[in-house]
Amino acid sequence: MGNPPIKVIKVGGISFSVWENENGIAIKWDGRTYKDKEGNWQKSDYLNRSDIAKLKVAVDDLFRWAFTENIFNKKEEDTDFKPASEL
């Protein structure tokens, strides 16, 4: 089994993992977990309307952590990150 993620962000079933690899940093959308009608845990790549606020909080937490840890500058030549003003 490979290395664990360096950070996991979870907000109300919404989850992202941050991985460090030979190319720098990779951020993976892990999906949304929920309980079905029978009480069994399920996973989905789809969001409900009620998940949008949770997604925003999770992304805000992810970026706050990323900039605090300065992960976007660890291998600057390998990142395709651009500020919104440059898009």
C-alpha distances in whole Angstrom, upper triangle without the diagonal:
4,7,9,12,15,17,17,21,22,26,27,24,24,21,19,16,16,14,15,14,17,19,19,19,17,19,17,20,18,21,23,23,26,28,30,33,32,30,26,24,23,22,24,24,27,29,33,35,35,31,33,34,30,29,31,30,27,27,30,27,25,27,29,26,25,29,29,26,27,24,26,28,25,25,28,28,25,26,28,29,33,35,36,40,38,37
4,6,9,12,15,15,19,21,25,26,24,23,19,17,14,13,11,11,10,13,15,16,15,14,16,15,18,17,20,23,23,26,28,31,34,33,31,28,25,24,22,24,23,27,29,32,34,34,30,31,32,29,27,29,28,25,25,27,25,22,24,26,23,22,25,26,22,24,20,22,24,21,21,24,25,21,22,25,25,29,31,33,36,35,34
4,7,9,12,13,17,19,23,25,23,22,18,16,12,11,8,9,9,12,15,14,13,13,14,14,17,16,20,22,23,26,28,31,35,34,31,28,25,25,22,24,24,27,28,31,34,33,29,30,31,27,26,27,26,23,23,25,22,20,22,23,20,19,22,22,19,21,17,20,21,18,19,22,23,20,21,23,24,27,29,32,35,34,33
4,6,9,10,13,15,19,21,19,18,15,13,9,9,8,9,11,14,16,15,13,12,13,13,15,14,17,19,20,23,25,28,32,31,28,26,22,22,20,22,21,25,26,29,31,30,26,27,27,24,22,24,23,19,20,22,19,17,20,21,17,17,21,20,17,19,17,19,21,19,20,23,24,21,21,23,23,27,28,30,33,33,32
4,5,7,10,13,17,19,17,16,12,10,6,5,5,7,10,14,15,13,10,9,9,10,12,12,15,17,18,22,25,27,31,31,28,26,22,21,19,20,19,22,23,26,28,27,23,24,24,21,19,21,20,16,16,18,16,13,16,17,14,13,17,17,14,16,13,16,18,16,17,20,22,19,18,20,20,23,25,26,30,29,28
4,7,10,14,17,20,19,17,14,11,8,6,6,7,10,14,15,12,10,10,10,12,14,14,18,20,21,24,27,30,34,34,31,28,25,24,22,23,22,25,25,28,29,28,24,25,24,21,20,21,19,16,16,17,14,12,14,15,11,11,14,14,11,13,11,14,16,14,16,18,20,18,17,20,19,22,23,25,28,28,28
4,7,10,13,16,16,14,11,8,6,5,7,10,13,17,17,14,11,11,9,11,12,12,15,17,18,21,24,27,31,31,28,26,23,22,20,21,20,22,22,25,26,25,21,21,21,18,16,17,16,12,13,14,11,9,12,12,9,10,13,13,11,13,11,14,17,15,17,19,22,19,18,20,18,21,22,24,27,27,27
4,6,10,13,12,10,7,6,4,6,9,12,15,19,19,17,13,12,10,10,10,9,12,13,14,17,20,24,27,28,24,23,19,19,16,17,17,19,19,21,23,21,18,19,18,15,14,15,14,10,11,13,10,9,12,13,10,11,15,15,14,16,14,16,19,19,20,22,24,22,20,21,20,23,23,24,28,28,27
4,7,10,10,8,6,5,6,8,12,15,18,22,21,18,15,13,10,10,10,10,11,12,13,16,19,23,26,27,24,22,19,18,16,17,16,18,16,19,20,18,15,15,15,11,10,12,10,6,8,10,7,6,10,11,9,11,14,14,14,16,15,17,20,20,22,23,25,23,20,21,19,22,22,22,26,27,26
4,7,6,6,4,7,9,12,15,18,21,25,24,22,18,16,13,12,11,9,10,9,10,13,16,19,22,23,20,19,16,16,14,14,15,16,14,16,18,15,12,14,13,9,9,11,9,6,10,11,9,9,13,14,13,15,18,18,18,20,19,20,24,24,25,26,29,26,24,24,22,24,24,24,28,29,28
4,6,5,7,9,12,15,18,22,25,28,27,25,21,19,16,15,12,12,11,10,10,12,15,18,21,23,20,19,16,16,14,15,15,15,13,14,15,12,10,11,10,6,7,9,7,6,9,11,9,11,14,14,14,16,19,19,20,22,21,22,26,26,28,29,31,29,26,26,24,25,24,24,28,29,28
4,6,8,12,15,18,21,25,27,31,30,28,24,22,18,17,14,13,11,8,8,9,12,15,18,19,16,16,13,14,13,13,14,14,12,12,13,10,8,11,10,6,9,11,10,9,13,14,13,14,17,18,18,20,23,23,24,26,25,26,29,30,31,32,34,32,29,29,27,28,28,27,30,32,30
4,6,10,13,16,19,23,26,29,28,27,23,20,17,15,12,10,8,5,5,7,10,13,16,17,15,14,11,10,9,10,11,12,10,11,14,11,9,12,12,8,9,13,12,10,13,15,14,15,18,19,19,20,23,24,24,26,24,26,29,29,31,31,33,30,28,28,26,28,28,27,31,32,30
4,7,11,14,17,21,23,27,25,24,20,17,14,12,9,8,6,5,7,9,13,16,19,21,18,17,13,12,10,10,10,10,9,11,13,11,8,10,10,7,6,10,9,7,10,12,12,12,15,16,16,17,20,21,22,23,21,22,26,26,27,28,30,27,24,24,22,24,24,24,27,28,26
4,7,10,13,17,19,23,22,20,17,14,11,9,6,5,6,6,8,12,15,18,21,23,20,18,14,13,11,11,10,12,12,14,16,15,11,13,13,10,8,11,11,7,9,12,11,10,14,15,14,15,18,19,19,21,19,20,23,23,24,25,27,24,22,22,20,23,23,23,27,27,26
4,7,10,13,16,20,18,17,13,10,7,6,5,5,8,10,12,15,19,21,25,26,23,21,18,16,13,13,12,14,14,17,19,18,14,14,15,12,10,12,12,8,8,11,10,8,11,13,12,12,16,17,16,18,15,16,20,20,21,22,23,20,18,19,17,20,20,21,25,25,23
4,6,10,13,16,16,14,10,8,6,5,7,7,10,12,14,18,21,24,27,28,25,23,19,18,15,16,14,17,17,21,22,21,18,18,19,15,13,15,15,11,11,14,12,9,12,14,12,12,15,16,15,16,14,15,18,17,18,20,22,19,17,18,17,20,21,22,26,26,25
4,7,10,13,13,10,7,6,5,6,9,10,13,16,18,21,25,27,31,32,29,27,23,22,19,19,17,20,20,24,25,24,21,20,21,18,16,17,16,12,12,14,12,9,11,13,10,9,13,14,12,13,10,12,15,14,15,16,18,15,14,16,15,18,19,21,24,24,23
4,6,10,10,8,6,5,6,8,11,12,16,19,20,24,27,29,33,34,31,28,25,23,20,21,19,22,23,26,28,28,24,24,24,21,19,20,20,16,16,18,16,12,14,16,13,12,15,16,13,14,11,12,15,13,13,16,17,14,14,16,16,19,21,23,26,25,25
4,7,8,6,5,6,9,11,15,16,19,22,24,28,31,33,37,37,35,32,28,27,24,25,23,26,27,30,32,31,27,27,27,25,22,23,23,19,18,20,18,15,16,17,14,12,15,16,13,13,9,11,13,10,11,14,15,12,12,15,15,19,21,24,27,25,25
4,5,5,6,7,11,13,16,17,21,24,26,30,33,35,39,39,36,34,30,29,25,26,24,27,28,32,34,33,30,29,30,28,25,26,26,22,21,23,21,18,19,21,18,15,18,19,16,16,12,13,14,11,11,14,14,11,12,15,16,20,23,25,28,26,26
4,6,8,10,14,16,19,21,24,28,29,33,36,38,42,42,40,37,33,32,29,29,27,30,31,35,37,37,33,32,33,31,28,29,29,25,24,26,24,21,21,23,21,18,20,21,18,17,14,14,14,11,10,13,13,10,12,15,17,21,23,26,28,26,26
4,7,8,12,14,18,20,23,27,29,33,36,38,42,42,40,37,33,32,28,28,25,28,30,33,35,35,31,30,31,29,26,27,27,24,22,24,23,19,19,22,20,16,18,20,17,16,12,12,12,10,8,10,10,6,9,11,13,17,20,23,25,23,22
4,7,10,13,17,19,22,25,28,31,35,37,41,41,39,36,32,31,28,27,25,28,28,32,33,33,29,28,29,27,24,24,24,21,19,21,20,16,16,18,16,13,15,17,14,12,9,9,9,7,6,9,9,6,7,11,12,15,18,21,23,21,21
4,7,10,13,15,19,22,24,28,31,34,37,38,35,33,29,28,24,24,22,24,25,28,30,29,26,25,25,23,20,21,21,18,16,17,16,13,13,15,13,10,13,14,12,11,7,8,10,8,8,10,12,9,8,11,11,15,17,19,22,21,20
4,6,10,12,15,19,21,25,28,30,34,35,33,30,26,24,21,20,18,21,22,25,27,27,23,22,23,21,18,19,19,16,14,17,16,12,13,16,14,11,14,17,14,14,10,10,13,12,12,13,14,11,9,11,11,15,17,19,22,21,20
4,7,9,12,15,18,22,25,27,31,32,30,27,24,22,18,18,15,18,18,22,23,23,19,19,20,17,14,15,16,12,11,14,13,9,11,14,12,10,14,16,14,14,11,11,15,14,14,15,17,14,12,12,12,15,17,18,21,21,19
4,6,9,12,15,19,22,24,28,29,27,24,20,18,15,14,12,15,16,19,21,21,17,17,19,16,13,15,16,12,12,15,14,11,13,16,15,13,17,19,17,18,15,15,18,18,18,19,20,17,15,15,15,18,19,20,24,23,22
4,6,9,12,15,19,21,25,26,24,21,18,16,12,11,9,11,12,16,18,18,14,14,16,13,10,13,14,11,10,14,14,11,14,17,16,15,18,20,19,20,17,17,21,21,21,22,23,20,18,17,16,19,20,20,24,24,22
4,7,9,13,16,18,22,23,21,18,14,12,9,9,8,11,12,15,18,18,14,15,17,14,12,15,15,12,12,16,15,13,16,19,17,17,21,22,21,22,19,20,24,23,24,25,26,23,21,21,20,23,24,24,28,28,26
4,7,10,14,15,19,20,18,16,13,10,7,6,5,7,8,12,15,14,11,13,15,12,10,14,15,12,13,16,16,15,18,20,19,19,23,24,24,25,22,23,26,26,27,27,29,25,23,23,22,24,25,24,28,28,26
4,7,10,12,16,17,15,14,10,8,6,5,6,7,7,10,13,12,9,11,13,10,10,13,14,12,14,17,16,16,19,21,20,21,24,25,25,27,25,25,29,29,30,30,32,29,26,26,25,27,27,26,30,31,28
4,7,10,13,14,12,10,7,6,4,6,9,10,10,11,15,13,11,14,15,12,13,16,16,14,16,19,18,18,21,23,22,23,27,27,27,29,27,28,32,31,32,33,35,31,29,29,28,30,30,30,33,34,32
4,6,10,11,9,8,6,5,6,8,11,11,11,11,14,12,11,15,16,13,14,18,18,16,19,21,21,21,24,26,25,27,30,30,30,32,30,31,35,35,36,37,38,35,33,32,31,33,33,32,36,37,35
4,7,8,5,5,4,6,9,11,14,14,14,14,17,15,14,18,19,16,18,21,21,20,23,25,24,25,28,29,28,30,33,34,34,36,34,35,39,38,39,40,42,39,36,36,35,37,37,36,40,41,38
4,5,5,5,6,7,10,11,15,14,15,14,17,16,16,19,21,19,20,24,24,22,25,28,27,27,31,32,32,33,36,37,37,39,37,38,41,41,42,43,44,41,38,38,37,39,39,38,41,42,40
4,5,8,10,10,14,15,18,17,17,16,19,17,18,22,23,21,23,26,26,26,28,31,30,31,34,35,35,36,39,40,40,42,40,41,45,45,45,46,48,44,42,41,40,42,42,41,44,45,43
4,6,9,11,14,16,20,20,20,19,22,21,21,25,26,24,25,29,28,27,30,33,32,32,35,37,36,38,41,41,41,43,41,42,46,45,46,47,49,45,43,43,42,44,44,43,47,48,45
4,7,9,13,15,19,19,19,18,21,19,19,23,24,21,23,26,26,25,28,30,29,29,33,34,33,35,38,38,38,40,38,40,43,43,44,45,46,43,41,41,40,42,42,41,45,46,44
4,6,10,13,17,17,18,18,21,20,19,23,24,21,22,26,25,24,27,29,28,28,31,33,32,33,36,37,36,38,36,38,41,40,41,43,44,41,39,39,38,40,41,40,44,44,42
4,7,10,14,15,16,16,19,18,17,20,21,18,19,23,22,20,23,26,24,24,28,29,28,29,33,33,32,35,32,34,37,37,37,39,40,37,35,35,34,37,37,36,40,41,39
4,7,10,12,13,14,18,17,15,18,20,18,18,21,22,19,22,25,24,23,27,28,28,28,32,33,32,34,31,32,36,35,36,37,38,35,33,33,32,34,35,34,38,38,36
4,7,9,11,13,16,16,13,16,18,16,15,19,19,17,19,22,21,20,24,26,25,25,29,30,29,31,28,29,33,32,33,34,35,31,29,29,28,31,31,31,35,35,32
4,5,8,10,14,14,12,14,17,15,14,17,18,16,18,21,21,20,23,25,25,25,28,30,29,31,28,28,32,32,32,33,34,30,28,27,27,29,29,28,32,33,30
4,7,10,13,14,12,13,16,14,12,16,17,15,16,19,20,18,21,24,23,23,26,28,28,28,26,26,29,29,29,30,31,27,25,24,23,25,26,25,29,29,26
4,7,10,12,9,11,14,13,11,15,17,15,16,19,20,19,22,24,25,25,27,29,29,30,28,27,31,32,32,32,33,29,27,26,25,26,27,25,29,29,26
4,7,8,6,7,11,10,9,12,14,13,14,17,18,18,20,23,23,24,26,28,28,29,27,27,31,32,32,32,33,30,27,26,25,26,26,24,27,28,26
4,5,5,7,10,10,10,13,15,15,16,19,20,20,22,24,25,26,28,30,31,32,30,30,34,35,35,35,37,34,31,29,28,29,28,26,29,31,28
4,5,6,8,10,10,12,14,15,16,18,20,21,22,24,26,26,28,30,31,32,31,30,34,35,36,36,37,35,31,30,28,28,27,25,28,30,27
4,6,7,8,9,11,12,14,15,17,18,20,21,23,24,25,27,29,30,31,30,30,34,35,36,36,38,35,32,31,28,29,28,26,29,31,29
4,6,5,6,9,10,10,12,14,15,16,18,20,21,22,24,26,27,28,27,27,31,32,33,32,34,32,28,27,25,26,25,24,27,29,26
4,5,5,6,9,10,11,12,14,15,17,18,20,21,22,24,26,26,25,25,29,30,31,30,32,30,27,25,23,23,22,20,24,25,23
4,5,5,6,9,10,11,12,14,15,16,18,20,21,22,24,25,25,25,28,30,31,31,33,31,27,26,23,24,22,21,24,26,24
4,5,5,6,9,10,10,12,14,15,16,18,20,21,22,24,23,23,27,28,30,29,32,29,26,26,23,24,23,22,25,27,25
4,5,5,6,8,10,10,12,14,15,16,18,20,21,22,21,21,25,26,27,26,29,26,23,22,20,21,20,19,22,24,22
4,5,5,6,9,10,11,12,14,15,16,18,20,21,20,20,23,25,26,26,28,26,22,21,19,19,18,16,20,22,20
4,6,5,6,9,10,10,12,14,15,16,18,20,19,20,23,24,26,26,29,27,23,23,20,21,19,18,22,24,23
4,5,5,6,9,10,11,12,14,15,16,18,17,18,21,22,24,24,26,24,21,21,18,20,19,19,22,24,22
4,5,5,6,8,10,10,12,14,15,16,15,15,19,20,21,21,23,21,18,18,15,16,15,15,18,20,19
4,5,5,6,9,10,11,12,14,15,15,15,18,20,22,21,24,23,19,19,16,16,15,15,18,20,19
4,6,5,6,8,10,10,12,14,14,15,18,19,21,21,24,23,20,20,17,18,17,18,21,22,22
4,6,5,6,9,10,11,12,11,12,15,16,18,18,21,19,16,17,14,16,15,16,20,21,20
4,5,5,6,8,10,10,10,10,13,15,17,16,19,18,15,15,12,13,12,13,16,18,18
4,6,5,6,9,10,11,12,14,16,18,18,21,20,17,18,15,16,14,16,18,20,20
4,6,5,6,8,9,11,13,14,17,17,21,19,17,18,15,17,16,18,21,22,22
4,6,5,6,5,7,10,11,13,13,17,16,13,15,12,14,14,16,19,19,20
4,5,5,6,7,9,11,14,13,17,16,14,15,12,13,12,15,17,18,19
4,5,8,10,11,12,16,16,19,19,17,19,16,17,16,19,21,21,23
4,5,9,9,9,13,14,17,17,15,18,15,17,17,20,22,22,24
4,6,6,7,10,10,14,14,12,15,13,14,15,18,20,19,21
4,5,5,8,9,12,11,10,13,11,14,15,18,20,19,20
4,6,7,6,10,9,7,9,7,10,11,15,17,16,17
4,5,5,9,9,8,11,10,12,13,17,18,17,19
4,6,9,9,9,13,12,15,16,20,22,20,22
4,6,5,7,11,11,14,16,20,21,19,20
4,5,6,9,9,11,13,17,18,16,17
4,6,8,10,12,15,18,19,17,18
4,7,9,12,15,18,20,17,18
4,5,9,12,15,17,14,14
4,6,10,12,14,12,11
4,7,9,12,10,10
4,6,8,6,7
4,5,6,7
4,5,5
4,6
4
